[in-house]
């Protein structure tokens, strides 16, 4: 596990120079433990039962297909996985809603942002069906001006075309924009587009060790940025 980031270690974020904030959802605001439980345990178990195969074989089957689709729209699509597996993926997600929750400090961070006068949007690769379920549990959308799913554009956040489409829909100045995400390849895409502040979340799953810092400024979770907003 990487050492916890102290306040002194957190790079300076000049909030006065930020007008727009784009926030990832899973692993940034909401605990990725939910998604990991569904895709690592619940879906493989349902597949193993449906096909009468060993659980480990079902995990390998799913894992290989996920690896081949990483960063593409099918990877994030409930409809794709329902067709591929023959399972009701939405129902399996609904069966595990007890795991849906905010990451530590994320709701407080959203409440602070809400009073900051900045434009705040969720920018997620999550399927709209999954987003609706999570909003019903957490009220997440109530904290932001809008929610953008890559499914709206049929383009994942990993693609430059996503950011162009996002900018057309919600005009923003990349030089005065902050983006928070837990996925390095997505942060790289945002930086390539020209977004100035791209920050990584190091502890997206509360039940797993924190990740090591890499190419972007990083915090354990959103709560580490509240002080600068006060």
ROTILUM-691473 format. One record per residue (C-alpha): residue number from 1; residue in one letter; chain; x, y, z. Coordinates in nm, 2 decimals. Example, Ala and Ser with C-alpha at 12.3 -4.5 7.8 and 13.67 -1.06 7.14 Angstrom:
ROTILUM-691473
+-----+------+------+--------+--------+--------+
! pos ! code ! unit !      u !      v !      w !
+-----+------+------+--------+--------+--------+
!   1 !    A !    A !   1.23 !  -0.45 !   0.78 !
!   2 !    S !    A !   1.37 !  -0.11 !   0.71 !
+-----+------+------+--------+--------+--------+
//
This chain:
ROTILUM-691473
+-----+------+------+--------+--------+--------+
! pos ! code ! unit !      u !      v !      w !
+-----+------+------+--------+--------+--------+
!   1 !    X !    A !   0.00 !   0.00 !   0.00 !
!   2 !    X !    A !   0.13 !   0.35 !  -0.08 !
!   3 !    X !    A !   0.17 !   0.58 !   0.22 !
!   4 !    X !    A !  -0.12 !   0.81 !   0.29 !
!   5 !    X !    A !  -0.07 !   1.15 !   0.14 !
!   6 !    X !    A !  -0.03 !   1.42 !   0.40 !
!   7 !    X !    A !  -0.16 !   1.77 !   0.35 !
!   8 !    X !    A !   0.20 !   1.89 !   0.29 !
!   9 !    X !    A !   0.24 !   1.63 !   0.01 !
!  10 !    X !    A !  -0.07 !   1.74 !  -0.18 !
!  11 !    X !    A !   0.04 !   1.96 !  -0.48 !
!  12 !    X !    A !  -0.11 !   2.31 !  -0.48 !
!  13 !    X !    A !  -0.44 !   2.34 !  -0.67 !
!  14 !    X !    A !  -0.53 !   2.71 !  -0.74 !
!  15 !    X !    A !  -0.90 !   2.70 !  -0.70 !
!  16 !    X !    A !  -0.93 !   3.06 !  -0.80 !
!  17 !    X !    A !  -0.82 !   2.97 !  -1.15 !
!  18 !    X !    A !  -1.08 !   2.69 !  -1.19 !
!  19 !    X !    A !  -1.42 !   2.77 !  -1.35 !
!  20 !    X !    A !  -1.53 !   2.42 !  -1.44 !
!  21 !    X !    A !  -1.50 !   2.08 !  -1.26 !
!  22 !    X !    A !  -1.55 !   1.75 !  -1.43 !
!  23 !    X !    A !  -1.58 !   1.45 !  -1.20 !
!  24 !    X !    A !  -1.56 !   1.09 !  -1.27 !
!  25 !    X !    A !  -1.82 !   0.88 !  -1.08 !
!  26 !    X !    A !  -1.70 !   0.52 !  -1.01 !
!  27 !    X !    A !  -1.38 !   0.52 !  -0.81 !
!  28 !    X !    A !  -1.38 !   0.90 !  -0.77 !
!  29 !    X !    A !  -1.71 !   0.99 !  -0.60 !
!  30 !    X !    A !  -1.86 !   0.64 !  -0.55 !
!  31 !    X !    A !  -1.68 !   0.34 !  -0.40 !
!  32 !    X !    A !  -1.55 !   0.12 !  -0.67 !
!  33 !    X !    A !  -1.60 !  -0.17 !  -0.43 !
!  34 !    X !    A !  -1.96 !  -0.20 !  -0.56 !
!  35 !    X !    A !  -1.85 !  -0.24 !  -0.93 !
!  36 !    X !    A !  -1.57 !  -0.48 !  -0.83 !
!  37 !    X !    A !  -1.82 !  -0.69 !  -0.63 !
!  38 !    X !    A !  -2.06 !  -0.71 !  -0.92 !
!  39 !    X !    A !  -1.80 !  -0.79 !  -1.19 !
!  40 !    X !    A !  -1.56 !  -1.00 !  -0.99 !
!  41 !    X !    A !  -1.80 !  -1.21 !  -0.79 !
!  42 !    X !    A !  -2.17 !  -1.17 !  -0.87 !
!  43 !    X !    A !  -2.16 !  -1.18 !  -1.25 !
!  44 !    X !    A !  -1.91 !  -1.47 !  -1.27 !
!  45 !    X !    A !  -2.11 !  -1.67 !  -1.01 !
!  46 !    X !    A !  -2.43 !  -1.62 !  -1.22 !
!  47 !    X !    A !  -2.25 !  -1.72 !  -1.54 !
!  48 !    X !    A !  -2.10 !  -2.03 !  -1.38 !
!  49 !    X !    A !  -2.45 !  -2.13 !  -1.26 !
!  50 !    X !    A !  -2.61 !  -2.06 !  -1.59 !
!  51 !    X !    A !  -2.36 !  -2.25 !  -1.79 !
!  52 !    X !    A !  -2.28 !  -2.52 !  -1.53 !
!  53 !    X !    A !  -1.91 !  -2.45 !  -1.54 !
!  54 !    X !    A !  -1.66 !  -2.39 !  -1.26 !
!  55 !    X !    A !  -1.65 !  -2.04 !  -1.11 !
!  56 !    X !    A !  -1.28 !  -1.99 !  -1.20 !
!  57 !    X !    A !  -1.35 !  -2.08 !  -1.56 !
!  58 !    X !    A !  -1.64 !  -1.82 !  -1.57 !
!  59 !    X !    A !  -1.40 !  -1.56 !  -1.42 !
!  60 !    X !    A !  -1.14 !  -1.63 !  -1.68 !
!  61 !    X !    A !  -1.39 !  -1.62 !  -1.97 !
!  62 !    X !    A !  -1.52 !  -1.28 !  -1.86 !
!  63 !    X !    A !  -1.18 !  -1.15 !  -1.78 !
!  64 !    X !    A !  -1.04 !  -1.23 !  -2.12 !
!  65 !    X !    A !  -1.32 !  -1.06 !  -2.30 !
!  66 !    X !    A !  -1.30 !  -0.75 !  -2.07 !
!  67 !    X !    A !  -0.93 !  -0.73 !  -2.14 !
!  68 !    X !    A !  -0.98 !  -0.74 !  -2.51 !
!  69 !    X !    A !  -1.24 !  -0.46 !  -2.49 !
!  70 !    X !    A !  -1.07 !  -0.23 !  -2.24 !
!  71 !    X !    A !  -1.12 !   0.14 !  -2.32 !
!  72 !    X !    A !  -1.40 !   0.07 !  -2.58 !
!  73 !    X !    A !  -1.77 !   0.14 !  -2.56 !
!  74 !    X !    A !  -1.88 !  -0.23 !  -2.54 !
!  75 !    X !    A !  -1.66 !  -0.26 !  -2.22 !
!  76 !    X !    A !  -1.89 !  -0.01 !  -2.05 !
!  77 !    X !    A !  -2.22 !  -0.13 !  -2.19 !
!  78 !    X !    A !  -2.48 !  -0.33 !  -1.99 !
!  79 !    X !    A !  -2.66 !  -0.43 !  -2.31 !
!  80 !    X !    A !  -2.33 !  -0.57 !  -2.46 !
!  81 !    X !    A !  -2.26 !  -0.78 !  -2.15 !
!  82 !    X !    A !  -2.62 !  -0.90 !  -2.13 !
!  83 !    X !    A !  -2.60 !  -1.02 !  -2.49 !
!  84 !    X !    A !  -2.25 !  -1.17 !  -2.45 !
!  85 !    X !    A !  -2.33 !  -1.36 !  -2.13 !
!  86 !    X !    A !  -2.70 !  -1.43 !  -2.17 !
!  87 !    X !    A !  -2.75 !  -1.28 !  -1.82 !
!  88 !    X !    A !  -2.97 !  -0.99 !  -1.70 !
!  89 !    X !    A !  -2.68 !  -0.76 !  -1.61 !
!  90 !    X !    A !  -2.91 !  -0.49 !  -1.47 !
!  91 !    X !    A !  -3.08 !  -0.73 !  -1.24 !
!  92 !    X !    A !  -2.74 !  -0.85 !  -1.11 !
!  93 !    X !    A !  -2.64 !  -0.49 !  -1.04 !
!  94 !    X !    A !  -2.97 !  -0.43 !  -0.86 !
!  95 !    X !    A !  -2.91 !  -0.73 !  -0.64 !
!  96 !    X !    A !  -2.60 !  -0.57 !  -0.49 !
!  97 !    X !    A !  -2.72 !  -0.21 !  -0.42 !
!  98 !    X !    A !  -2.62 !  -0.24 !  -0.05 !
!  99 !    X !    A !  -2.26 !  -0.19 !  -0.18 !
! 100 !    X !    A !  -2.34 !   0.14 !  -0.34 !
! 101 !    X !    A !  -2.20 !   0.43 !  -0.14 !
! 102 !    X !    A !  -1.99 !   0.74 !  -0.15 !
! 103 !    X !    A !  -1.61 !   0.72 !  -0.10 !
! 104 !    X !    A !  -1.50 !   0.89 !   0.23 !
! 105 !    X !    A !  -1.54 !   1.26 !   0.21 !
! 106 !    X !    A !  -1.68 !   1.26 !  -0.14 !
! 107 !    X !    A !  -2.03 !   1.39 !  -0.05 !
! 108 !    X !    A !  -1.88 !   1.67 !   0.17 !
! 109 !    X !    A !  -1.66 !   1.76 !  -0.13 !
! 110 !    X !    A !  -1.96 !   1.78 !  -0.35 !
! 111 !    X !    A !  -2.14 !   2.00 !  -0.10 !
! 112 !    X !    A !  -1.85 !   2.24 !  -0.09 !
! 113 !    X !    A !  -1.83 !   2.25 !  -0.47 !
! 114 !    X !    A !  -2.20 !   2.32 !  -0.49 !
! 115 !    X !    A !  -2.15 !   2.65 !  -0.31 !
! 116 !    X !    A !  -1.83 !   2.75 !  -0.49 !
! 117 !    X !    A !  -1.99 !   2.91 !  -0.79 !
! 118 !    X !    A !  -1.81 !   2.68 !  -1.03 !
! 119 !    X !    A !  -1.96 !   2.47 !  -1.31 !
! 120 !    X !    A !  -1.98 !   2.11 !  -1.19 !
! 121 !    X !    A !  -2.05 !   1.81 !  -1.41 !
! 122 !    X !    A !  -2.01 !   1.43 !  -1.38 !
! 123 !    X !    A !  -1.83 !   1.29 !  -1.68 !
! 124 !    X !    A !  -1.85 !   0.91 !  -1.67 !
! 125 !    X !    A !  -1.81 !   0.61 !  -1.89 !
! 126 !    X !    A !  -2.08 !   0.44 !  -1.69 !
! 127 !    X !    A !  -2.39 !   0.30 !  -1.86 !
! 128 !    X !    A !  -2.69 !   0.52 !  -1.81 !
! 129 !    X !    A !  -2.88 !   0.23 !  -1.65 !
! 130 !    X !    A !  -2.60 !   0.20 !  -1.39 !
! 131 !    X !    A !  -2.59 !   0.57 !  -1.33 !
! 132 !    X !    A !  -2.97 !   0.58 !  -1.27 !
! 133 !    X !    A !  -2.94 !   0.30 !  -1.01 !
! 134 !    X !    A !  -2.66 !   0.47 !  -0.83 !
! 135 !    X !    A !  -2.84 !   0.81 !  -0.83 !
! 136 !    X !    A !  -3.14 !   0.64 !  -0.68 !
! 137 !    X !    A !  -2.93 !   0.52 !  -0.39 !
! 138 !    X !    A !  -2.71 !   0.83 !  -0.34 !
! 139 !    X !    A !  -2.88 !   1.13 !  -0.49 !
! 140 !    X !    A !  -2.55 !   1.20 !  -0.67 !
! 141 !    X !    A !  -2.70 !   1.41 !  -0.96 !
! 142 !    X !    A !  -2.85 !   1.66 !  -0.71 !
! 143 !    X !    A !  -2.51 !   1.80 !  -0.64 !
! 144 !    X !    A !  -2.41 !   1.89 !  -1.00 !
! 145 !    X !    A !  -2.53 !   2.09 !  -1.30 !
! 146 !    X !    A !  -2.53 !   1.80 !  -1.53 !
! 147 !    X !    A !  -2.43 !   1.44 !  -1.59 !
! 148 !    X !    A !  -2.26 !   1.33 !  -1.91 !
! 149 !    X !    A !  -2.22 !   0.97 !  -2.00 !
! 150 !    X !    A !  -1.98 !   0.86 !  -2.28 !
! 151 !    X !    A !  -2.29 !   0.65 !  -2.40 !
! 152 !    X !    A !  -2.45 !   0.99 !  -2.49 !
! 153 !    X !    A !  -2.18 !   1.03 !  -2.76 !
! 154 !    X !    A !  -2.10 !   0.66 !  -2.82 !
! 155 !    X !    A !  -1.74 !   0.76 !  -2.74 !
! 156 !    X !    A !  -1.54 !   0.66 !  -2.43 !
! 157 !    X !    A !  -1.35 !   0.92 !  -2.23 !
! 158 !    X !    A !  -1.03 !   0.76 !  -2.36 !
! 159 !    X !    A !  -1.11 !   0.92 !  -2.70 !
! 160 !    X !    A !  -1.03 !   1.28 !  -2.80 !
! 161 !    X !    A !  -1.37 !   1.30 !  -2.98 !
! 162 !    X !    A !  -1.54 !   1.25 !  -2.64 !
! 163 !    X !    A !  -1.39 !   1.57 !  -2.51 !
! 164 !    X !    A !  -1.47 !   1.76 !  -2.82 !
! 165 !    X !    A !  -1.83 !   1.65 !  -2.79 !
! 166 !    X !    A !  -1.84 !   1.74 !  -2.42 !
! 167 !    X !    A !  -1.70 !   2.09 !  -2.50 !
! 168 !    X !    A !  -1.97 !   2.14 !  -2.76 !
! 169 !    X !    A !  -2.25 !   2.04 !  -2.52 !
! 170 !    X !    A !  -2.11 !   2.22 !  -2.21 !
! 171 !    X !    A !  -1.87 !   2.49 !  -2.33 !
! 172 !    X !    A !  -1.56 !   2.52 !  -2.11 !
! 173 !    X !    A !  -1.21 !   2.66 !  -2.11 !
! 174 !    X !    A !  -0.96 !   2.37 !  -2.08 !
! 175 !    X !    A !  -0.71 !   2.60 !  -1.92 !
! 176 !    X !    A !  -0.95 !   2.68 !  -1.64 !
! 177 !    X !    A !  -1.08 !   2.33 !  -1.59 !
! 178 !    X !    A !  -1.02 !   2.05 !  -1.33 !
! 179 !    X !    A !  -1.08 !   1.69 !  -1.40 !
! 180 !    X !    A !  -1.08 !   1.42 !  -1.13 !
! 181 !    X !    A !  -1.06 !   1.05 !  -1.23 !
! 182 !    X !    A !  -0.91 !   0.72 !  -1.10 !
! 183 !    X !    A !  -0.81 !   0.58 !  -1.44 !
! 184 !    X !    A !  -0.47 !   0.68 !  -1.58 !
! 185 !    X !    A !  -0.55 !   0.63 !  -1.95 !
! 186 !    X !    A !  -0.86 !   0.86 !  -1.91 !
! 187 !    X !    A !  -0.65 !   1.13 !  -1.73 !
! 188 !    X !    A !  -0.40 !   1.11 !  -2.02 !
! 189 !    X !    A !  -0.67 !   1.16 !  -2.27 !
! 190 !    X !    A !  -0.80 !   1.47 !  -2.08 !
! 191 !    X !    A !  -0.45 !   1.61 !  -2.06 !
! 192 !    X !    A !  -0.39 !   1.56 !  -2.43 !
! 193 !    X !    A !  -0.71 !   1.75 !  -2.50 !
! 194 !    X !    A !  -0.57 !   2.04 !  -2.31 !
! 195 !    X !    A !  -0.74 !   2.03 !  -1.97 !
! 196 !    X !    A !  -0.49 !   2.19 !  -1.74 !
! 197 !    X !    A !  -0.56 !   2.02 !  -1.40 !
! 198 !    X !    A !  -0.59 !   1.64 !  -1.42 !
! 199 !    X !    A !  -0.59 !   1.48 !  -1.08 !
! 200 !    X !    A !  -0.58 !   1.11 !  -0.99 !
! 201 !    X !    A !  -0.77 !   0.94 !  -0.71 !
! 202 !    X !    A !  -0.55 !   0.69 !  -0.55 !
! 203 !    X !    A !  -0.80 !   0.49 !  -0.33 !
! 204 !    X !    A !  -1.10 !   0.42 !  -0.56 !
! 205 !    X !    A !  -1.19 !   0.10 !  -0.38 !
! 206 !    X !    A !  -1.22 !   0.14 !   0.00 !
! 207 !    X !    A !  -1.16 !  -0.23 !   0.04 !
! 208 !    X !    A !  -0.83 !  -0.24 !  -0.15 !
! 209 !    X !    A !  -0.49 !  -0.07 !  -0.09 !
! 210 !    X !    A !  -0.42 !   0.27 !  -0.24 !
! 211 !    X !    A !  -0.24 !   0.29 !  -0.57 !
! 212 !    X !    A !   0.10 !   0.45 !  -0.63 !
! 213 !    X !    A !   0.12 !   0.80 !  -0.77 !
! 214 !    X !    A !   0.21 !   0.82 !  -1.14 !
! 215 !    X !    A !   0.21 !   1.10 !  -1.39 !
! 216 !    X !    A !  -0.05 !   1.33 !  -1.25 !
! 217 !    X !    A !  -0.11 !   1.52 !  -0.92 !
! 218 !    X !    A !  -0.29 !   1.28 !  -0.69 !
! 219 !    X !    A !  -0.50 !   1.26 !  -0.37 !
! 220 !    X !    A !  -0.62 !   0.96 !  -0.18 !
! 221 !    X !    A !  -0.98 !   1.09 !  -0.22 !
! 222 !    X !    A !  -1.18 !   1.40 !  -0.30 !
! 223 !    X !    A !  -1.18 !   1.50 !   0.07 !
! 224 !    X !    A !  -0.82 !   1.60 !   0.04 !
! 225 !    X !    A !  -0.92 !   1.89 !  -0.18 !
! 226 !    X !    A !  -1.18 !   2.04 !   0.04 !
! 227 !    X !    A !  -0.94 !   2.26 !   0.23 !
! 228 !    X !    A !  -0.86 !   2.47 !  -0.07 !
! 229 !    X !    A !  -1.23 !   2.53 !  -0.13 !
! 230 !    X !    A !  -1.29 !   2.67 !   0.21 !
+-----+------+------+--------+--------+--------+
//
